[in-house]
Amino acid sequence: MDSEIKKAVCISINRAGWPFIALFAVLTAGLWVFYPPLGFVGVVLTAWCAYFFRDPERITPQKPGLVISPADGVVLPLAEMPPPPELGIGDTARLRVSIFMNVFNVHVNRIPAHGVIGKISYRPGRFFNASLDKASEHNERMSVSMKTDHGVEIAFVQIAGLVARRIKYDLAEGQQVRAGDRFGLIRFGSRVDIYLPTGTRPKVLARQIAVAGETVIADFGK
């Protein structure tokens, strides 16, 4: 029981967040020295920064053929759209499932399926609100194609948002990956799109809350 309580209270922090937490903490210490009323504000902001970079463990379904949500957040309206052209996987419209992360969601992104990473392409762009449909086309993004263990070609895309100014990922072309593996994050408020073959029957609905590494997006194992 004690270990379960400890896990619930002591949530892991992603290592990418420690420099920011340290910076907030140093600034907060300075505020306490020179103007204590603002020191309290600094404490709140430091706590929020730690909360933003939290990295909880997830239990990923292991059934073969599943595609799992790569991000925490709300599912935006589903659409049929061509994948990013820089991936070179054709311009045929595919089912696009978009997950919008606000500043209170966990921002650690996870691999959606077992398989092999294909092409990785980063493209600079604008910073529209990530919940808007035009964000997929115009915003800064990092696009990845992959072939799942079931031979299905999918793509997932990290998209910067209105506040986000940094996409971070740790992947390599040809890398063997497993569903639920951590692969990156986006600071601060953003979106992840996943493109599935035409005719895919989604397992999620618009406005549903998705959980990275746990929520099933599609099932190709039937």
N, C-alpha and C positions, 0 to 999 in steps of 0.2 A: 504493500500500500504506500509506504514512504517513497519508494522509487517512482511510483506512478504520479504521486503529488509533485515530486521533484521535476519530472518530465513536463508536467503541465505548467509549472511556474517558470522553470529555467529553459525558455525556448532558445534554440541556437540562433546566432547571428551570422549572416553570410559574411565571409571575409572581406568582400568588396565594400562593406559598410563601415568597417572599423576606422578608416581614415576620416570619414565624415563625422562619426560619433565622437572621435577624439577632438576634431576641430570644434564641434559644438560645445564639448565639455570645457575646452580651454577658453573659448569666448565667454562661456557662462561664468567660469571662475573670475575672469576679468571684470565682468559686470557686477558680480557680488562685491568685489573690492572697491570699484569706483562708483557704482550706483545700484545698491542692493535691490530696489524695487524691480529693476530690469533683470536681476539675477534669477528671480522666480520665473520670469518669462523664458530665460535661457534654459532653466531646468526642464520646463515643459517641452521646449523645442528639442532638447537633447533626448528626452524620453521618446518623443515622436520619431526622431531619426532612428533610434534603436529599434523601435517598433516597425518602422518601414522596412528595415533590412532583416527582419526576422526570417528564419529559414526552417520551418517546422518539418519534421519527418512526415512522409506520406506512405500509405499502403497502396501500391499500384496493383490493379488486377493483372493476373498472369495468364489469362486465357489466350491462346494463340489467335492472332488475327485482329485483336482489338486496336483501336486508335484512341488514345487517351488525351484529355485536355492538356495542352502545353502551358496553360496559364490559369491563374485565379481571376475571377471577375464575372461580369454579366455577359451572357451570350447576346450579341446584336442580331438583328434580323438576318436570316440566312439568305444567301444570294447565289446566283450562277454567274461566275466571273472567270475570265482567263487568268492564269497565274502570272506572276511577274515575268516579263519577257527576258530579263537577264539570266533566268535559269535555263532557258533553251529547251523547255519541255512542251513546246507547242502553245498555240493561242486558242485552243478549244476551251470553251467555258467549262468550268468545274464547279462543284459545290464548294462554296467558301463559307467556313464557319469562323466568325470573328468574336474574339473575347476581349472586352474592354476592362482594363485595370485602372481603378481610381487610386488616389494616393493612400488609401487605407488598406488596399489589398496586399497580399504577399506578392512580391515582384520577382521572385526566383522562377525562371522558366524551366520546363522539363521536356524531355524528348517524348514525342507522342506515340512511338511504336518501336518494336524490335526491328532492326534492319541495318542498312549501310548508308552513310551520308554520301550524297552525290555531289552536286555543285553548291558552293557557297558564294554569295555575291552581296557585297555591301554597296548601297547607293545613297549618297547624300540627298537631302531634300528639304522640304519646308516643315513647319511644326503646327499644322492645324490641329484642332481638337481631335483626339484619336477616336472619339465616338462617331465622328462624321464619316460618311462613306468615302468622301474624296481623300481621306487620310491614306487609304490603301494605295492610291495611285501617286499622290504628291509628296507624302511625308518621307523623311529619312527612314531607311529600312535596311534590314539584313535578312536576305532570303536564302532558304536552304531547301534543296530537293533531297529526297531519300527514297530508297527502294526497301519496302518492308520485307520481312521474312516470308510473307505470303505472295511476294512478287508484285505488290501494288505500288505504283509510283505516286507519292504524295509530296506536298511542299508545305513548309511553315515559314512564317515571316514575322519577325519582330519589327514593330513600327513605333517610332518615337511619337510623342504626343505634344500637347500644347505646352506642358511644363517640362517634359522629358528632354534632356539634351545629351544623353549618353546611352548608347546601346552597347552592352557588354556580352560577349559570347566566348565559348571555349570549345570549338569544334574544328575538325579537319576533314577535308575531302577523303573519302575512302574509309573513314572511321566506322568501326562496328559499334552500334549503340543499343541500349535497352530502354524500353518504355519506362518512364519515370525518372531516368537519369537527369540530374541537373545539367544545364548547358549554358546558362547565362541569366541576365536580368536587364531591365531597362529602368533608368532613373528619370523622372519621378512621375508616374502616371502615363499610361501607354496602352498598347494593344498588340495582340498576336492573332494573325490570320492563319488558318490551315486550309489547304486546298485538297479536295478529295475527288476521285474519278467521277465523271458524269454517271448519274443513276444511283449513286450512293444513297442509302436510306439513313439519314442522321438519327442519332439517339438523343439529341438535345433539341430544345425549342428556344425561340427567341425569348429574352428576358429571364431565362433560367440562370441560376448561379452555378458556375463551373468551378471545380477544384483541381488545380494542377496536379497531375500524377495520379488522379483518382477517378474523375468523371469520364465515362465512356462517351466518345464522340461518334464512333462508328464501329461496326463489327464485320470484318471480312473473313471470319473463320467459319462461317456457316456452310 
